[in-house]
Amino acid sequence: MQTNIDPKDTSGFSFQVDLLNLNLQLALAEKAPEPQTKAHESALAQMRTLASRA
């Protein structure tokens, strides 16, 4: 995933949100609570970062 995103370029935004939603779904499907919690927290943090740039 890109780390230095140009705030004027929104071409990849939808793809990034879709990827984060997929990560959330995969995290929710995990059996072990510890990896699920870490993945969920990471995906939420990334979504908040993207949302604050929009």
Residue pairs with C-beta under 8 A, 6 or more apart in sequence:
1 16
1 19
1 46
2 12
5 12
5 53
7 53
10 54
13 50
13 54
16 50
17 47
17 50
20 43
20 46
20 47
20 50
23 39
23 42
23 43
24 39
24 40
24 43
24 44
26 39
27 35
27 36
27 39
27 40
27 43
28 36
28 40
30 36
30 39
